[in-house]
C-alpha cells in the first residue's frame, strides 16, 4: 500500500499514469463518503478509462466509460484539493482512497472483469 501525502504531489502524476496504463478496461466502483451526507455510491462495475492528477488546478479526475458502443458517454468524477492519496495494488486490481480538503473521501475499486478481459497485455 502506498500513502502519498500532499507534499509528494509530483508522485501523484506518476501513480495516476501507471493506474491508467495498467487498469484501463477494468470494472470500477466509485463511492463517496462525505462527512455531512454519508456514503453515496456513484458508479458500480463500469469500465475504467483514466485517472489523472492536474497539479495546476489541484484536482484528481476519474473517467469511466466513454470508450465503446456499450458505454459511449464518459462519466467524470472530480476530487478537488486532494490531501491524501492511498493506493493498494493487488493482482486482481487496485483500491484507491482519495481524501479532499473538506474530509470527503472517494473510494475507488478496480477489479479485473469477470470475462478475464482487462488491460492490454494481460
Secondary structure by P-SEA (a helix, b strand, c coil): ccccccccccaaaaaaaaaaacccccbbbbbbbbcccccccccccccccccccccccbbbbbbcccccccccbbbbbbbccccbbbbbbccccbbbbbbccccbbbbbbbbccccccccccc
